[in-house]
Amino acid sequence: MRLLLLLILIALPLCGYSQIKDGPKPFNQEEKPSFFIDPLVFRGKDSTKARLDLYIQIQLGNLMFKRNLETEKFEASVEYNVIIKDSKEQIVVNATYPEKFIAGDVDLKTLASGTEFRVKQFYLPADIYKLEFIFRDKNNKQETTKELPLIVQDFNNKELTASSIMILTDYKEEEGKKKITPLISSNIGELRDLYVFYEIYNNSEISIPSTIVYKIIGDRDAVLKEGTFSYLLTPGTNQKIEKLSGFDYTTGTYNLVITSKGTDYTLTERTFDYKWDNIPMNIKDLDAAISQMIYIADPDQISYIKSATTNAEKERRFMKFWKDNDPNPNTVKNETMEEYYRRVRVATERYSQYVEGWRTDMGMVYIIYGDPSNIERHPFNSDSRPYEVWDYYDINKQFIFVDYTGFGDYRLVTPIWDKRFKVR
């Protein structure tokens, strides 16, 4: 797998550098979110107001750290605003939170996968709100705004009501105590088991036997999975943790709906996503991404991935290939995968003519070897067809491309000899 090893070696310095260097990120750096938020509403101690828990996850690896010359430490400085407007467009919450994160030289090595979690609480009466979250990275002057609808229901107006649903990344019991960790990104793609936490409020004065029905709904309102839980709900707050297993997800957005059997209203619901974490953002079509693997995978490997009988199995095979070729499996990022599909994107942007750029000879050489050390362009020679010479000094290789048609379709004069490539 000589070409694979070369790609790994080239990819490593490119992927880690920009996160710690002063100044803006290079143009080819894939944009990743600096934060995730998950607003969850529970019944408050005051019967007139509900409690909003705003969970915030800050992605340290996507912030810009600058060296403080006085302390010799690297610092990231951010600020985020929480603005909540009621149904009359009146601002009922306007809070600003400055934060500073400090890292030493050693800490920067693990910074890419580092996260910080915050929870902000607000108390609101029943209404339909608009939540606006504004996040500013002060070092690179970037500002990102996320707006979400926020429904705060009256938890006392029916016999049974329920809180928002919290998806869990971790759940365990220690010494009789339950410990839970919320999933803030709403993406369950990397979870081994899907656990959810919610509260059911029994507003009567007696215990109520209840059958709770949950449904997982996909595209076109198709019910993909359905199940029940049987509870004896005591008066007041009933906290529940449940495992929802036995379903084969594929990439997409789902809706989890919880009702009580015999009632005609929804107790609670929420959406969540299923996608692979840290997959390059320019991968939009799985089948296309598999076809684009021709410069790094053997034909048999590609055929095996494509032959999967379900989309979920196809995704698993695709991701297993890249996990098997991850140079640093203990880190969150897969540097080889990110660099490979970055090159596919750049090749498509640069070299597309009558075919997609990644399929062209220039695209192929660029994807395998990256940017050349030097390019000689000869577009208007009177005694020859247009041609280009690409030199790679570090690996002692040279490639010559000739435009035989005069329409910018540059062809490689000497093919790359490798068992994965056909002579073109």
C-alpha positions in Angstrom: 0.0 0.0 0.0 2.8 2.4 -1.0 0.5 5.2 -2.1 -1.5 5.0 1.1 1.6 5.4 3.2 2.6 8.4 1.1 -0.8 10.0 1.6 -0.5 9.5 5.4 2.9 11.1 5.6 1.8 14.1 3.6 -1.4 14.5 5.5 0.0 14.6 9.0 1.8 18.0 8.9 -1.1 19.6 7.0 -3.8 18.7 9.5 -2.3 19.8 12.8 -0.6 23.0 12.0 -3.3 25.6 11.6 -5.0 25.0 14.9 -2.0 26.4 16.9 -0.6 29.0 14.5 -1.5 32.6 14.9 -3.6 34.1 12.1 -6.6 32.9 10.1 -7.1 29.3 9.1 -6.0 28.4 5.5 -8.6 28.5 2.8 -8.7 24.7 2.5 -9.5 24.0 6.2 -12.9 22.4 6.5 -15.2 24.5 8.7 -16.2 22.7 11.9 -18.6 24.0 14.5 -17.1 25.8 17.5 -20.0 24.8 19.7 -23.2 22.8 20.1 -26.2 23.7 22.2 -29.2 21.7 23.5 -32.0 23.5 25.2 -34.0 21.2 27.5 -37.1 22.3 29.5 -38.2 20.8 32.8 -40.8 21.7 35.4 -39.5 24.2 37.8 -40.0 24.3 41.6 -42.2 27.4 41.0 -45.4 26.1 39.5 -45.7 29.3 37.4 -42.4 28.8 35.6 -40.5 26.1 33.9 -36.7 25.6 34.1 -34.7 25.9 30.9 -31.3 24.1 31.1 -29.2 25.3 28.2 -26.4 22.8 27.6 -23.4 24.2 25.8 -20.5 22.2 24.3 -17.4 24.2 23.2 -15.1 22.6 20.7 -11.6 23.7 21.8 -9.9 22.3 18.7 -11.9 24.7 16.5 -11.0 27.8 18.4 -8.0 30.0 17.6 -5.3 29.9 20.3 -2.8 32.7 20.4 0.4 32.8 22.4 0.4 35.2 25.4 4.0 36.6 25.3 3.9 37.4 29.0 2.8 33.9 30.2 4.1 31.9 27.3 0.8 30.1 27.3 -1.7 29.7 24.4 -5.0 31.4 25.0 -8.4 31.3 23.3 -10.9 34.0 24.2 -14.6 33.7 23.4 -17.9 35.3 24.3 -21.4 34.0 23.9 -24.8 35.6 24.2 -28.1 34.0 25.1 -31.1 36.0 23.9 -34.6 34.7 24.4 -37.7 36.5 22.9 -41.3 35.6 23.8 -44.2 35.3 21.4 -44.6 39.1 21.4 -41.0 39.5 20.3 -40.1 41.0 23.7 -36.6 40.1 25.0 -37.0 38.2 28.3 -33.3 37.0 28.5 -30.2 38.8 27.3 -27.1 37.3 29.0 -23.5 37.5 27.9 -20.8 35.1 29.1 -17.1 35.7 28.4 -14.7 32.7 28.6 -11.0 32.2 28.3 -9.2 28.9 27.8 -5.5 28.5 28.5 -3.2 25.7 27.2 0.5 25.0 27.5 2.6 23.5 24.8 1.9 19.9 25.9 -1.8 20.6 26.1 -1.9 21.6 22.4 -1.3 18.0 21.4 -4.7 16.9 22.7 -6.5 20.1 22.0 -8.1 19.0 18.8 -10.4 16.6 20.6 -10.9 18.8 23.7 -14.3 20.0 24.8 -15.7 22.2 27.5 -19.2 21.9 28.9 -21.4 24.5 30.4 -25.0 24.6 31.6 -27.0 27.9 31.9 -30.4 27.9 33.7 -33.3 30.2 33.1 -36.9 30.2 34.4 -39.7 31.0 32.0 -43.5 31.0 32.0 -45.3 28.9 29.4 -45.0 30.4 25.9 -43.5 30.0 22.5 -40.0 31.6 22.5 -37.2 32.2 20.1 -33.7 31.3 21.4 -30.7 33.1 19.8 -27.2 31.9 20.7 -24.4 34.1 19.4 -20.8 32.7 19.7 -17.7 34.9 19.1 -14.2 33.8 18.8 -12.3 37.0 19.7 -9.0 35.9 18.4 -10.1 35.4 14.8 -13.1 37.8 15.0 -15.5 35.1 13.8 -19.1 35.2 15.0 -21.7 32.4 14.6 -25.4 32.6 15.4 -27.8 29.8 15.9 -31.5 30.3 16.3 -33.9 27.7 17.6 -37.7 27.7 18.4 -38.3 27.0 22.1 -41.7 25.8 23.3 -42.2 26.0 27.1 -45.4 24.2 27.9 -47.6 24.4 31.0 -46.6 21.3 32.9 -49.7 21.5 35.1 -52.5 21.7 32.7 -53.0 18.0 32.0 -53.0 14.9 34.2 -49.7 13.7 32.6 -47.0 15.9 31.1 -43.4 15.4 30.3 -40.1 17.3 30.1 -37.8 17.6 27.1 -35.9 14.4 26.1 -32.2 14.3 26.9 -30.1 11.9 24.8 -27.2 10.4 26.8 -23.7 9.7 25.7 -23.1 7.7 28.9 -25.1 6.1 31.6 -24.0 4.0 34.6 -24.9 3.2 38.1 -22.4 3.5 40.9 -23.1 2.7 44.5 -26.9 2.9 43.9 -26.6 6.3 42.1 -27.4 6.9 38.5 -24.8 9.0 36.6 -25.7 10.4 33.2 -23.9 12.5 30.6 -25.9 14.4 28.0 -25.3 14.3 24.3 -25.3 18.0 23.2 -24.7 17.7 19.5 -27.8 15.6 18.9 -25.8 13.3 16.7 -26.0 9.6 17.8 -23.7 8.3 15.0 -20.9 7.3 17.4 -23.0 5.9 20.2 -22.9 2.2 21.0 -26.3 2.4 22.8 -29.0 4.9 22.7 -30.2 6.0 26.1 -32.7 8.7 26.8 -33.6 10.6 30.0 -36.9 12.4 30.6 -39.3 13.3 33.4 -43.0 12.5 33.5 -45.1 14.7 35.8 -48.2 13.1 37.4 -50.4 16.0 38.4 -53.0 13.9 40.1 -53.0 12.9 43.8 -52.8 9.2 43.2 -50.4 6.8 41.4 -51.3 6.0 37.8 -50.4 2.9 35.9 -49.4 4.0 32.5 -48.2 2.5 29.2 -45.8 4.9 27.5 -45.4 4.5 23.8 -42.4 5.7 21.9 -41.9 5.9 18.1 -38.9 6.7 16.0 -40.0 8.4 12.9 -37.9 8.9 9.7 -38.4 10.4 6.3 -42.0 10.9 5.1 -43.3 10.3 8.6 -42.5 6.6 8.4 -42.6 4.9 11.8 -39.3 3.0 11.8 -39.4 1.6 15.4 -42.1 1.4 18.0 -42.1 0.2 21.6 -43.7 0.6 25.0 -42.7 1.0 28.7 -44.9 0.2 31.6 -44.8 2.5 34.6 -46.5 3.2 37.9 -46.4 6.9 37.9 -46.4 8.4 41.4 -47.7 11.9 42.1 -45.2 14.6 41.2 -42.0 14.0 39.2 -41.0 10.6 37.8 -37.5 10.4 36.3 -36.9 7.8 33.7 -33.9 6.4 31.8 -34.6 4.1 28.9 -32.5 2.2 26.4 -33.8 2.4 22.8 -32.1 -0.4 20.9 -32.7 -2.8 18.1 -32.8 -0.4 15.1 -30.3 -0.1 12.2 -29.9 3.6 11.6 -28.7 5.2 8.4 -27.5 8.7 7.8 -30.4 11.2 8.3 -32.6 13.0 10.8 -35.1 11.2 13.0 -37.9 12.2 15.4 -38.5 10.5 18.7 -42.1 10.9 19.9 -43.4 9.8 23.3 -47.1 9.4 24.1 -49.2 7.8 26.8 -51.5 5.0 25.6 -55.1 6.1 25.8 -54.4 9.8 25.4 -54.7 11.9 22.3 -51.7 14.2 22.7 -47.9 13.9 22.6 -46.1 14.0 25.9 -42.8 15.0 24.5 -40.7 14.7 21.4 -37.3 15.6 19.9 -35.2 15.3 16.7 -31.8 13.8 16.5 -29.3 13.0 13.7 -27.4 10.0 12.7 -24.1 10.7 11.0 -20.5 9.7 11.4 -18.6 12.0 13.6 -15.7 13.9 12.0 -16.6 12.8 8.5 -15.3 15.5 6.1 -18.0 18.0 5.5 -17.7 17.9 1.7 -18.9 14.3 1.7 -22.6 14.7 0.8 -23.2 11.5 -1.2 -22.0 8.1 0.2 -22.1 6.4 -3.1 -20.0 9.1 -4.7 -17.6 9.1 -1.8 -17.1 5.3 -2.3 -16.4 5.8 -6.0 -13.9 8.5 -5.2 -11.8 5.9 -3.2 -10.2 4.5 -6.4 -6.9 6.2 -5.7 -6.5 4.7 -2.2 -8.5 1.5 -2.1 -8.2 -1.8 -4.1 -11.0 -2.6 -6.6 -12.0 -5.5 -4.4 -12.3 -3.3 -1.4 -14.5 -0.9 -3.2 -16.7 -3.7 -4.6 -17.1 -5.1 -1.1 -18.3 -1.8 0.2 -20.7 -1.3 -2.7 -22.1 -4.8 -2.4 -23.7 -4.2 1.0 -27.4 -5.0 0.9 -28.5 -2.1 3.1 -27.4 1.6 3.4 -26.5 1.1 7.0 -24.1 -1.9 6.2 -22.6 0.2 3.4 -21.9 3.0 5.8 -20.3 0.6 8.3 -18.0 -0.9 5.6 -17.1 2.5 4.3 -16.2 3.8 7.8 -14.4 0.6 8.7 -12.0 1.1 5.7 -11.1 4.5 6.9 -10.8 3.5 10.5 -8.5 0.7 9.5 -6.3 3.3 7.7 -6.4 5.9 10.5 -2.8 6.8 11.4 -3.9 7.9 14.9 -6.8 5.7 15.9 -6.7 7.1 19.5 -7.6 10.6 18.4 -11.0 12.0 17.2 -9.8 13.0 13.8 -8.9 10.7 11.0 -6.2 12.7 9.3 -5.9 10.5 6.3 -9.6 10.6 5.5 -9.9 14.3 6.0 -6.9 15.0 3.8 -8.0 12.6 1.1 -11.4 14.1 0.7 -10.0 17.6 0.9 -7.9 16.7 -2.1 -10.9 15.2 -3.9 -12.8 18.5 -3.3 -9.9 20.6 -4.5 -9.3 18.4 -7.5 -13.0 18.8 -8.5 -12.8 22.6 -8.1 -9.5 22.9 -10.1 -9.7 20.4 -12.9 -13.3 19.8 -13.8 -13.9 19.9 -17.6 -16.1 17.4 -19.4 -15.8 15.1 -16.4 -15.5 15.7 -12.7 -12.1 17.0 -11.7 -11.2 14.1 -9.4 -11.6 11.7 -12.4 -9.1 13.6 -14.6 -5.4 12.7 -14.9 -4.4 15.9 -13.1 -7.0 15.3 -10.4 -5.6 11.7 -9.9 -2.0 12.9 -9.6 -3.0 15.7 -7.2 -5.1 13.4 -5.0 -2.3 10.8 -4.7 0.6 13.2 -4.3 -0.8 16.5 -3.3 0.5 19.9 -4.7 3.6 19.6 -6.8 6.8 21.4 -5.8 6.9 23.2 -9.1 4.7 23.5 -12.2 5.9 24.5 -15.7 3.0 25.6 -17.9 3.3 25.8 -21.7 -0.1 26.8 -23.0 0.9 28.6 -26.2 4.0 27.0 -27.7 3.9 27.2 -31.5 5.7 24.0 -32.0 3.8 21.7 -29.6 0.5 21.1 -28.0 -0.2 22.8 -24.7 1.5 20.9 -21.9 2.4 21.1 -18.2 5.2 19.6 -16.2 4.7 18.8 -12.5 7.8 18.2 -10.4 7.7 16.6 -6.9 11.2 17.2 -5.6 10.8 15.4 -2.3 9.8 12.1 -3.9 11.8 12.5 -7.1 8.9 12.3 -9.5 7.8 14.2 -12.6 4.5 14.1 -14.5 3.9 15.5 -17.9 0.3 16.4 -19.1 -0.6 17.2 -22.7 -3.7 18.8 -23.9 -4.2 16.9 -27.2 -7.6 18.4 -28.0 -7.0 22.0 -27.2 -10.0 22.1 -24.8 -8.1 21.9 -21.5 -8.3 18.1 -21.3 -4.8 17.4 -20.1 -3.8 13.8 -20.3 -0.9 12.1 -18.5 1.8 11.1 -20.9 3.3 8.3 -18.8 0.7 6.4 -16.7 1.1 5.7 -13.0 2.0 2.0 -12.7 0.0 0.6 -9.8 -2.3 -2.5 -9.6 -5.2 -0.3 -8.6 -5.0 1.9 -11.7 -5.9 1.1 -15.3 -3.7 2.6 -18.0 -5.6 5.6 -19.3 
